Amino acid sequence: MEAIVNTLVGYIWGNALVILSLGVGLYFTLATRGVQFRYLIKMVCLLKENKSSKEGISSFQAFCLALSGRVGVGNIAGVATAIAAGGPGAIFWMVVMGLLGGASAFIESTLAQIYKQRSDGQYRGGSPYYIEKGLKLKPFAIIVAAVICLSYGVLVPGIQANTIADSFQTSFNIPPIVTGVIITLLMAWLIFGGVKRIASAADKIVPLMAVAYIVMMVIILGSHYDKVPAMFSLIFRSALGMDAVFWWHRRYRGFVGCSTRCIF
């Protein structure tokens, strides 16, 4: 199984993906004249407008939904794995890809809004919709929809559930089966409640999660404040090493999915 996974990882997470991601991010950054930077202040102002409708969700709820998929295990284990494989300079390239990826994310979100459809009193949208309606590539849209269902319906929740179950077993000696059943029931309650229930839960849980994450970061950095200048110096000095850019060529390439999620 490990050999099969590593073979698949070699095909999917290769040099071409990083070059393509950087290239697309740079292209959209130039094409939009740096939309992720120009509208940063306006974005913060819009988050304060807690407007929603029966069909949609508020700006803050949409922000929480997006943030919920970006703050988690990947930000801890993924970064640690990237540093172990590519050195401290990998952090620099994560930041670069994150900044450029903001333009790509903006384009994706815009297309999702343009080609969204109303169904059962709510809006449905996403990459399969604008691929089918915009690019007129229905077969490819079906493939993308299937991959999304497999990834976010089975693989990603499985990884997160396993991490939670393992943590509870280690800390409180709770059997994984018990944790798994509880997580499944909670997820079913959220998912079958529709996007409104998911958004309502996200705008309460995600801010607490994000604040806790930031507080932990401040405590860790504060307890080692004397090493912070040397840390930044090491990151920048290591950033030009090619291992920091194409670090998955080394022995930890099997963990690239977790780290790439953190990058984006």
Disulfide bonds with the S-S distance in Angstrom:
none
